[in-house]
Amino acid sequence: MMKKLLSAAALLASSLAMAAGPAVPLDKAPIDLTDKVSLQNGAKLFQNYCLGCHQMQYQRYIRTFRDLDIPEDVGMANLMFTGEKVGDHITNSMSAKNGEKWFGATPPDLTNVARVRGPDWLYTYLRSFYADPSRPFGVNNDVFPMVGMPHVLQELQGKPYKAYETRLVDGEAKQVYVGIKTDGSGEMNSEEYDRAVADLVNYLEYVGEPTKLEAHALGVKVLVFLLIFFVLAYLLKKEYWRDVH
């Protein structure tokens, strides 16, 4: 009973924190759903670094391949690792029980995470991890304090840490926080890592609403049709009422 009460309290605290908004200013995510190269790289990053814990149970492999112009044989060889069928949903083998045991809570499904959190939040969050030996996985996060997940992209970014500089503040020398930097041990430099995160967030944005570009294109066609119909209706009205006195 006590465990359930503590879980409920933690959930309520998390909800209130989300409602209050992020304490850290969010960076603008460079979203471009027409950039198929970016989306393809984002899909690769998700499959290699995120799928082990997070599912996309509402998205199918075949839909991803078709929308992102990935040939089925290439997608099956490079983005499917455990014998799934191309028509299957993007899921993993982690049970909810094991997820809760290992991480304290079941890792959430990420199909709609970009719609819930927003791409700017995700883009800033994935670039805001820093080393914190007091945490179970050795990292914390500026955007999501006391985060309960490891920094899965650390091999790409390197070990991040909070950087401080000595500056004069009101005439006194003080240590001022200047942001997160890395130790240079990653496979990418800072610009490359930011681009990789942008690609991953771009992909998550696409998965949250795969028909977004189609809907926008259809919306433009409908508006053009209505404009033409309005002009024709107006001309017909003028012609009809011309001889009416």
Helices and strands as residue ranges (DSSP letters): H 2-20, H 36-45, I 46-50, E 56-60, H 61-67, H 72-79, E 89-90, H 96-103, H 113-117, H 119-125, E 129-131, E 139-141, H 154-157, E 160-169, E 172-182, H 190-208, H 212-241
